[in-house]
Amino acid sequence: MKMERLESFLLTAQLKFRTATAGHLVVGFATNHYVSAEGTCGVGVAIRLDEEGRFLECIAPALYNLADCPHRDAVLRLLLMIMQRSKLIRFDFDAQDGEVRCLTECPIEDGSLTREQFLRLLTAIPELVDRWDPAIRHAMRTGEVRLEPATPTIAD
């Protein structure tokens, strides 16, 4: 897989993107519930190819910071519960700085990736982060692990 092909998928889907200095692509998505630490209603997703184009990663970095969260264990338990209920996504936690990020991955190996497969991997992140943000914020504030009723999405 080549980055140019992913760019053509984004252009066909009429998604705005930029190329970062590290060589990956960045796409921004508006959200209804999720608000970043900077106050932006949206999720930025970095797209990168690894292993000489044989592995695709879509990553939303720095979604939450649990460094000073008194209810970190409750939030991590909730994130595990969300992953169990949602296809595709994975949350990562960096214990050194408290960063929580969300990602999707896909080995490509000797095959190819269709536009629809790529878009599903890409859009699952903002859809599910936005969907589960109220429950995550609640756990961060109170320590209560509560899965709010949520409307199913295509990524589930």
PyMOL commands that place a pseudoatom at each C-alpha (Angstrom):
pseudoatom trace, name=CA, resn=MET, resi=1, chain=A, elem=C, hetatm=0, pos=[0.000, 0.000, 0.000]
pseudoatom trace, name=CA, resn=LYS, resi=2, chain=A, elem=C, hetatm=0, pos=[1.214, 3.481, -0.816]
pseudoatom trace, name=CA, resn=MET, resi=3, chain=A, elem=C, hetatm=0, pos=[0.322, 6.744, 0.905]
pseudoatom trace, name=CA, resn=GLU, resi=4, chain=A, elem=C, hetatm=0, pos=[-0.792, 8.172, -2.455]
pseudoatom trace, name=CA, resn=ARG, resi=5, chain=A, elem=C, hetatm=0, pos=[-3.549, 5.560, -2.647]
pseudoatom trace, name=CA, resn=LEU, resi=6, chain=A, elem=C, hetatm=0, pos=[-4.809, 6.528, 0.810]
pseudoatom trace, name=CA, resn=GLU, resi=7, chain=A, elem=C, hetatm=0, pos=[-4.750, 10.182, -0.278]
pseudoatom trace, name=CA, resn=SER, resi=8, chain=A, elem=C, hetatm=0, pos=[-6.890, 9.295, -3.305]
pseudoatom trace, name=CA, resn=PHE, resi=9, chain=A, elem=C, hetatm=0, pos=[-9.367, 7.517, -0.995]
pseudoatom trace, name=CA, resn=LEU, resi=10, chain=A, elem=C, hetatm=0, pos=[-9.614, 10.666, 1.154]
pseudoatom trace, name=CA, resn=LEU, resi=11, chain=A, elem=C, hetatm=0, pos=[-10.058, 12.895, -1.890]
pseudoatom trace, name=CA, resn=THR, resi=12, chain=A, elem=C, hetatm=0, pos=[-12.790, 10.642, -3.305]
pseudoatom trace, name=CA, resn=ALA, resi=13, chain=A, elem=C, hetatm=0, pos=[-14.585, 10.748, 0.059]
pseudoatom trace, name=CA, resn=GLN, resi=14, chain=A, elem=C, hetatm=0, pos=[-14.185, 14.568, 0.045]
pseudoatom trace, name=CA, resn=LEU, resi=15, chain=A, elem=C, hetatm=0, pos=[-12.336, 14.527, 3.364]
pseudoatom trace, name=CA, resn=LYS, resi=16, chain=A, elem=C, hetatm=0, pos=[-9.897, 17.348, 4.045]
pseudoatom trace, name=CA, resn=PHE, resi=17, chain=A, elem=C, hetatm=0, pos=[-6.456, 16.259, 5.166]
pseudoatom trace, name=CA, resn=ARG, resi=18, chain=A, elem=C, hetatm=0, pos=[-2.921, 17.462, 5.533]
pseudoatom trace, name=CA, resn=THR, resi=19, chain=A, elem=C, hetatm=0, pos=[0.451, 15.772, 5.376]
pseudoatom trace, name=CA, resn=ALA, resi=20, chain=A, elem=C, hetatm=0, pos=[2.388, 16.021, 8.641]
pseudoatom trace, name=CA, resn=THR, resi=21, chain=A, elem=C, hetatm=0, pos=[6.135, 16.518, 8.765]
pseudoatom trace, name=CA, resn=ALA, resi=22, chain=A, elem=C, hetatm=0, pos=[6.559, 12.898, 9.890]
pseudoatom trace, name=CA, resn=GLY, resi=23, chain=A, elem=C, hetatm=0, pos=[5.026, 11.787, 6.592]
pseudoatom trace, name=CA, resn=HIS, resi=24, chain=A, elem=C, hetatm=0, pos=[1.654, 10.636, 7.878]
pseudoatom trace, name=CA, resn=LEU, resi=25, chain=A, elem=C, hetatm=0, pos=[-1.724, 12.088, 6.933]
pseudoatom trace, name=CA, resn=VAL, resi=26, chain=A, elem=C, hetatm=0, pos=[-3.973, 13.908, 9.407]
pseudoatom trace, name=CA, resn=VAL, resi=27, chain=A, elem=C, hetatm=0, pos=[-7.758, 14.136, 9.084]
pseudoatom trace, name=CA, resn=GLY, resi=28, chain=A, elem=C, hetatm=0, pos=[-10.041, 16.083, 11.406]
pseudoatom trace, name=CA, resn=PHE, resi=29, chain=A, elem=C, hetatm=0, pos=[-13.586, 15.066, 12.277]
pseudoatom trace, name=CA, resn=ALA, resi=30, chain=A, elem=C, hetatm=0, pos=[-16.219, 17.209, 14.006]
pseudoatom trace, name=CA, resn=THR, resi=31, chain=A, elem=C, hetatm=0, pos=[-17.856, 15.726, 17.106]
pseudoatom trace, name=CA, resn=ASN, resi=32, chain=A, elem=C, hetatm=0, pos=[-21.071, 16.328, 19.005]
pseudoatom trace, name=CA, resn=HIS, resi=33, chain=A, elem=C, hetatm=0, pos=[-19.952, 15.267, 22.497]
pseudoatom trace, name=CA, resn=TYR, resi=34, chain=A, elem=C, hetatm=0, pos=[-16.184, 14.970, 22.562]
pseudoatom trace, name=CA, resn=VAL, resi=35, chain=A, elem=C, hetatm=0, pos=[-14.251, 18.180, 23.260]
pseudoatom trace, name=CA, resn=SER, resi=36, chain=A, elem=C, hetatm=0, pos=[-10.447, 18.156, 23.203]
pseudoatom trace, name=CA, resn=ALA, resi=37, chain=A, elem=C, hetatm=0, pos=[-8.263, 19.625, 25.940]
pseudoatom trace, name=CA, resn=GLU, resi=38, chain=A, elem=C, hetatm=0, pos=[-7.851, 22.676, 23.675]
pseudoatom trace, name=CA, resn=GLY, resi=39, chain=A, elem=C, hetatm=0, pos=[-11.637, 23.160, 23.548]
pseudoatom trace, name=CA, resn=THR, resi=40, chain=A, elem=C, hetatm=0, pos=[-12.124, 21.902, 19.995]
pseudoatom trace, name=CA, resn=CYS, resi=41, chain=A, elem=C, hetatm=0, pos=[-15.235, 19.865, 19.175]
pseudoatom trace, name=CA, resn=GLY, resi=42, chain=A, elem=C, hetatm=0, pos=[-13.410, 17.321, 17.092]
pseudoatom trace, name=CA, resn=VAL, resi=43, chain=A, elem=C, hetatm=0, pos=[-11.013, 14.421, 16.823]
pseudoatom trace, name=CA, resn=GLY, resi=44, chain=A, elem=C, hetatm=0, pos=[-7.822, 14.442, 14.786]
pseudoatom trace, name=CA, resn=VAL, resi=45, chain=A, elem=C, hetatm=0, pos=[-6.792, 11.115, 13.306]
pseudoatom trace, name=CA, resn=ALA, resi=46, chain=A, elem=C, hetatm=0, pos=[-3.272, 10.402, 12.067]
pseudoatom trace, name=CA, resn=ILE, resi=47, chain=A, elem=C, hetatm=0, pos=[-2.945, 7.840, 9.291]
pseudoatom trace, name=CA, resn=ARG, resi=48, chain=A, elem=C, hetatm=0, pos=[0.341, 6.059, 8.802]
pseudoatom trace, name=CA, resn=LEU, resi=49, chain=A, elem=C, hetatm=0, pos=[1.698, 3.120, 6.919]
pseudoatom trace, name=CA, resn=ASP, resi=50, chain=A, elem=C, hetatm=0, pos=[4.297, 0.913, 8.532]
pseudoatom trace, name=CA, resn=GLU, resi=51, chain=A, elem=C, hetatm=0, pos=[6.276, -2.164, 7.519]
pseudoatom trace, name=CA, resn=GLU, resi=52, chain=A, elem=C, hetatm=0, pos=[6.886, -0.839, 4.013]
pseudoatom trace, name=CA, resn=GLY, resi=53, chain=A, elem=C, hetatm=0, pos=[3.186, -0.305, 3.354]
pseudoatom trace, name=CA, resn=ARG, resi=54, chain=A, elem=C, hetatm=0, pos=[2.043, -3.656, 4.751]
pseudoatom trace, name=CA, resn=PHE, resi=55, chain=A, elem=C, hetatm=0, pos=[0.454, -2.304, 7.939]
pseudoatom trace, name=CA, resn=LEU, resi=56, chain=A, elem=C, hetatm=0, pos=[-2.019, 0.571, 8.336]
pseudoatom trace, name=CA, resn=GLU, resi=57, chain=A, elem=C, hetatm=0, pos=[-2.592, 2.492, 11.566]
pseudoatom trace, name=CA, resn=CYS, resi=58, chain=A, elem=C, hetatm=0, pos=[-5.185, 5.178, 12.240]
pseudoatom trace, name=CA, resn=ILE, resi=59, chain=A, elem=C, hetatm=0, pos=[-4.484, 6.884, 15.572]
pseudoatom trace, name=CA, resn=ALA, resi=60, chain=A, elem=C, hetatm=0, pos=[-6.282, 9.599, 17.537]
pseudoatom trace, name=CA, resn=PRO, resi=61, chain=A, elem=C, hetatm=0, pos=[-3.595, 10.721, 20.000]
pseudoatom trace, name=CA, resn=ALA, resi=62, chain=A, elem=C, hetatm=0, pos=[-4.050, 12.531, 23.310]
pseudoatom trace, name=CA, resn=LEU, resi=63, chain=A, elem=C, hetatm=0, pos=[-7.808, 12.101, 23.598]
pseudoatom trace, name=CA, resn=TYR, resi=64, chain=A, elem=C, hetatm=0, pos=[-7.746, 12.071, 27.386]
pseudoatom trace, name=CA, resn=ASN, resi=65, chain=A, elem=C, hetatm=0, pos=[-5.117, 12.596, 30.036]
pseudoatom trace, name=CA, resn=LEU, resi=66, chain=A, elem=C, hetatm=0, pos=[-5.355, 10.445, 33.150]
pseudoatom trace, name=CA, resn=ALA, resi=67, chain=A, elem=C, hetatm=0, pos=[-2.092, 11.615, 34.751]
pseudoatom trace, name=CA, resn=ASP, resi=68, chain=A, elem=C, hetatm=0, pos=[-3.906, 13.453, 37.545]
pseudoatom trace, name=CA, resn=CYS, resi=69, chain=A, elem=C, hetatm=0, pos=[-7.216, 11.589, 37.370]
pseudoatom trace, name=CA, resn=PRO, resi=70, chain=A, elem=C, hetatm=0, pos=[-8.139, 10.198, 40.799]
pseudoatom trace, name=CA, resn=HIS, resi=71, chain=A, elem=C, hetatm=0, pos=[-10.354, 7.580, 39.117]
pseudoatom trace, name=CA, resn=ARG, resi=72, chain=A, elem=C, hetatm=0, pos=[-7.865, 6.241, 36.573]
pseudoatom trace, name=CA, resn=ASP, resi=73, chain=A, elem=C, hetatm=0, pos=[-8.590, 2.580, 37.343]
pseudoatom trace, name=CA, resn=ALA, resi=74, chain=A, elem=C, hetatm=0, pos=[-12.329, 3.096, 36.815]
pseudoatom trace, name=CA, resn=VAL, resi=75, chain=A, elem=C, hetatm=0, pos=[-11.695, 4.840, 33.486]
pseudoatom trace, name=CA, resn=LEU, resi=76, chain=A, elem=C, hetatm=0, pos=[-9.389, 2.061, 32.326]
pseudoatom trace, name=CA, resn=ARG, resi=77, chain=A, elem=C, hetatm=0, pos=[-11.995, -0.540, 33.295]
pseudoatom trace, name=CA, resn=LEU, resi=78, chain=A, elem=C, hetatm=0, pos=[-14.599, 1.378, 31.293]
pseudoatom trace, name=CA, resn=LEU, resi=79, chain=A, elem=C, hetatm=0, pos=[-12.296, 1.580, 28.264]
pseudoatom trace, name=CA, resn=LEU, resi=80, chain=A, elem=C, hetatm=0, pos=[-11.918, -2.208, 28.377]
pseudoatom trace, name=CA, resn=MET, resi=81, chain=A, elem=C, hetatm=0, pos=[-15.695, -2.578, 28.499]
pseudoatom trace, name=CA, resn=ILE, resi=82, chain=A, elem=C, hetatm=0, pos=[-16.081, -0.238, 25.518]
pseudoatom trace, name=CA, resn=MET, resi=83, chain=A, elem=C, hetatm=0, pos=[-13.518, -2.223, 23.507]
pseudoatom trace, name=CA, resn=GLN, resi=84, chain=A, elem=C, hetatm=0, pos=[-15.417, -5.413, 24.284]
pseudoatom trace, name=CA, resn=ARG, resi=85, chain=A, elem=C, hetatm=0, pos=[-18.604, -3.878, 22.865]
pseudoatom trace, name=CA, resn=SER, resi=86, chain=A, elem=C, hetatm=0, pos=[-17.083, -2.178, 19.832]
pseudoatom trace, name=CA, resn=LYS, resi=87, chain=A, elem=C, hetatm=0, pos=[-15.456, -3.697, 16.810]
pseudoatom trace, name=CA, resn=LEU, resi=88, chain=A, elem=C, hetatm=0, pos=[-12.243, -2.355, 15.370]
pseudoatom trace, name=CA, resn=ILE, resi=89, chain=A, elem=C, hetatm=0, pos=[-11.118, 0.179, 17.960]
pseudoatom trace, name=CA, resn=ARG, resi=90, chain=A, elem=C, hetatm=0, pos=[-8.512, -0.145, 20.648]
pseudoatom trace, name=CA, resn=PHE, resi=91, chain=A, elem=C, hetatm=0, pos=[-7.631, 2.273, 23.413]
pseudoatom trace, name=CA, resn=ASP, resi=92, chain=A, elem=C, hetatm=0, pos=[-4.003, 2.632, 24.504]
pseudoatom trace, name=CA, resn=PHE, resi=93, chain=A, elem=C, hetatm=0, pos=[-2.854, 4.108, 27.805]
pseudoatom trace, name=CA, resn=ASP, resi=94, chain=A, elem=C, hetatm=0, pos=[0.644, 5.482, 28.423]
pseudoatom trace, name=CA, resn=ALA, resi=95, chain=A, elem=C, hetatm=0, pos=[1.290, 5.140, 32.162]
pseudoatom trace, name=CA, resn=GLN, resi=96, chain=A, elem=C, hetatm=0, pos=[4.284, 7.503, 31.963]
pseudoatom trace, name=CA, resn=ASP, resi=97, chain=A, elem=C, hetatm=0, pos=[2.322, 10.594, 30.927]
pseudoatom trace, name=CA, resn=GLY, resi=98, chain=A, elem=C, hetatm=0, pos=[-1.332, 9.537, 31.315]
pseudoatom trace, name=CA, resn=GLU, resi=99, chain=A, elem=C, hetatm=0, pos=[-2.188, 9.798, 27.614]
pseudoatom trace, name=CA, resn=VAL, resi=100, chain=A, elem=C, hetatm=0, pos=[-5.155, 7.822, 26.293]
pseudoatom trace, name=CA, resn=ARG, resi=101, chain=A, elem=C, hetatm=0, pos=[-5.372, 7.374, 22.542]
pseudoatom trace, name=CA, resn=CYS, resi=102, chain=A, elem=C, hetatm=0, pos=[-7.679, 5.396, 20.285]
pseudoatom trace, name=CA, resn=LEU, resi=103, chain=A, elem=C, hetatm=0, pos=[-6.626, 3.479, 17.211]
pseudoatom trace, name=CA, resn=THR, resi=104, chain=A, elem=C, hetatm=0, pos=[-7.521, 1.003, 14.529]
pseudoatom trace, name=CA, resn=GLU, resi=105, chain=A, elem=C, hetatm=0, pos=[-5.005, -1.212, 12.753]
pseudoatom trace, name=CA, resn=CYS, resi=106, chain=A, elem=C, hetatm=0, pos=[-5.019, -3.406, 9.691]
pseudoatom trace, name=CA, resn=PRO, resi=107, chain=A, elem=C, hetatm=0, pos=[-2.363, -5.736, 8.332]
pseudoatom trace, name=CA, resn=ILE, resi=108, chain=A, elem=C, hetatm=0, pos=[-2.317, -5.467, 4.551]
pseudoatom trace, name=CA, resn=GLU, resi=109, chain=A, elem=C, hetatm=0, pos=[0.544, -7.895, 3.832]
pseudoatom trace, name=CA, resn=ASP, resi=110, chain=A, elem=C, hetatm=0, pos=[0.225, -9.194, 0.260]
pseudoatom trace, name=CA, resn=GLY, resi=111, chain=A, elem=C, hetatm=0, pos=[-3.323, -7.985, -0.362]
pseudoatom trace, name=CA, resn=SER, resi=112, chain=A, elem=C, hetatm=0, pos=[-4.829, -4.587, -0.832]
pseudoatom trace, name=CA, resn=LEU, resi=113, chain=A, elem=C, hetatm=0, pos=[-7.243, -2.389, 1.031]
pseudoatom trace, name=CA, resn=THR, resi=114, chain=A, elem=C, hetatm=0, pos=[-10.434, -1.084, -0.541]
pseudoatom trace, name=CA, resn=ARG, resi=115, chain=A, elem=C, hetatm=0, pos=[-11.648, 2.471, -0.114]
pseudoatom trace, name=CA, resn=GLU, resi=116, chain=A, elem=C, hetatm=0, pos=[-14.603, 1.297, 1.960]
pseudoatom trace, name=CA, resn=GLN, resi=117, chain=A, elem=C, hetatm=0, pos=[-12.394, -0.769, 4.265]
pseudoatom trace, name=CA, resn=PHE, resi=118, chain=A, elem=C, hetatm=0, pos=[-10.072, 2.184, 4.762]
pseudoatom trace, name=CA, resn=LEU, resi=119, chain=A, elem=C, hetatm=0, pos=[-12.918, 4.612, 5.461]
pseudoatom trace, name=CA, resn=ARG, resi=120, chain=A, elem=C, hetatm=0, pos=[-14.446, 2.244, 7.989]
pseudoatom trace, name=CA, resn=LEU, resi=121, chain=A, elem=C, hetatm=0, pos=[-11.128, 1.961, 9.839]
pseudoatom trace, name=CA, resn=LEU, resi=122, chain=A, elem=C, hetatm=0, pos=[-10.727, 5.729, 9.740]
pseudoatom trace, name=CA, resn=THR, resi=123, chain=A, elem=C, hetatm=0, pos=[-14.240, 6.830, 10.721]
pseudoatom trace, name=CA, resn=ALA, resi=124, chain=A, elem=C, hetatm=0, pos=[-14.737, 4.228, 13.453]
pseudoatom trace, name=CA, resn=ILE, resi=125, chain=A, elem=C, hetatm=0, pos=[-12.468, 6.266, 15.729]
pseudoatom trace, name=CA, resn=PRO, resi=126, chain=A, elem=C, hetatm=0, pos=[-14.324, 9.597, 15.786]
pseudoatom trace, name=CA, resn=GLU, resi=127, chain=A, elem=C, hetatm=0, pos=[-17.720, 7.877, 15.744]
pseudoatom trace, name=CA, resn=LEU, resi=128, chain=A, elem=C, hetatm=0, pos=[-16.986, 5.694, 18.745]
pseudoatom trace, name=CA, resn=VAL, resi=129, chain=A, elem=C, hetatm=0, pos=[-14.998, 8.274, 20.705]
pseudoatom trace, name=CA, resn=ASP, resi=130, chain=A, elem=C, hetatm=0, pos=[-17.887, 10.718, 20.311]
pseudoatom trace, name=CA, resn=ARG, resi=131, chain=A, elem=C, hetatm=0, pos=[-20.435, 8.051, 21.203]
pseudoatom trace, name=CA, resn=TRP, resi=132, chain=A, elem=C, hetatm=0, pos=[-18.683, 6.958, 24.417]
pseudoatom trace, name=CA, resn=ASP, resi=133, chain=A, elem=C, hetatm=0, pos=[-17.270, 10.319, 25.538]
pseudoatom trace, name=CA, resn=PRO, resi=134, chain=A, elem=C, hetatm=0, pos=[-20.078, 11.091, 28.025]
pseudoatom trace, name=CA, resn=ALA, resi=135, chain=A, elem=C, hetatm=0, pos=[-19.494, 7.771, 29.818]
pseudoatom trace, name=CA, resn=ILE, resi=136, chain=A, elem=C, hetatm=0, pos=[-15.714, 8.279, 29.821]
pseudoatom trace, name=CA, resn=ARG, resi=137, chain=A, elem=C, hetatm=0, pos=[-15.998, 11.813, 31.212]
pseudoatom trace, name=CA, resn=HIS, resi=138, chain=A, elem=C, hetatm=0, pos=[-18.430, 10.596, 33.863]
pseudoatom trace, name=CA, resn=ALA, resi=139, chain=A, elem=C, hetatm=0, pos=[-15.966, 7.915, 34.983]
pseudoatom trace, name=CA, resn=MET, resi=140, chain=A, elem=C, hetatm=0, pos=[-13.154, 10.490, 35.045]
pseudoatom trace, name=CA, resn=ARG, resi=141, chain=A, elem=C, hetatm=0, pos=[-15.221, 12.810, 37.282]
pseudoatom trace, name=CA, resn=THR, resi=142, chain=A, elem=C, hetatm=0, pos=[-16.909, 10.306, 39.594]
pseudoatom trace, name=CA, resn=GLY, resi=143, chain=A, elem=C, hetatm=0, pos=[-15.150, 6.949, 39.357]
pseudoatom trace, name=CA, resn=GLU, resi=144, chain=A, elem=C, hetatm=0, pos=[-18.471, 5.372, 38.424]
pseudoatom trace, name=CA, resn=VAL, resi=145, chain=A, elem=C, hetatm=0, pos=[-18.285, 2.892, 35.548]
pseudoatom trace, name=CA, resn=ARG, resi=146, chain=A, elem=C, hetatm=0, pos=[-21.570, 3.243, 33.733]
pseudoatom trace, name=CA, resn=LEU, resi=147, chain=A, elem=C, hetatm=0, pos=[-22.245, 2.328, 30.139]
pseudoatom trace, name=CA, resn=GLU, resi=148, chain=A, elem=C, hetatm=0, pos=[-24.771, 4.830, 28.868]
pseudoatom trace, name=CA, resn=PRO, resi=149, chain=A, elem=C, hetatm=0, pos=[-27.326, 3.591, 26.394]
pseudoatom trace, name=CA, resn=ALA, resi=150, chain=A, elem=C, hetatm=0, pos=[-25.867, 4.370, 23.012]
pseudoatom trace, name=CA, resn=THR, resi=151, chain=A, elem=C, hetatm=0, pos=[-27.216, 4.249, 19.491]
pseudoatom trace, name=CA, resn=PRO, resi=152, chain=A, elem=C, hetatm=0, pos=[-25.504, 1.501, 17.494]
pseudoatom trace, name=CA, resn=THR, resi=153, chain=A, elem=C, hetatm=0, pos=[-23.239, 2.702, 14.690]
pseudoatom trace, name=CA, resn=ILE, resi=154, chain=A, elem=C, hetatm=0, pos=[-21.850, 0.986, 11.627]
pseudoatom trace, name=CA, resn=ALA, resi=155, chain=A, elem=C, hetatm=0, pos=[-18.523, 0.523, 13.428]
pseudoatom trace, name=CA, resn=ASP, resi=156, chain=A, elem=C, hetatm=0, pos=[-20.133, -1.678, 16.115]
for i in range(1, 156): cmd.bond("trace and resi %d" % i, "trace and resi %d" % (i + 1))
show_as sticks, trace
zoom trace
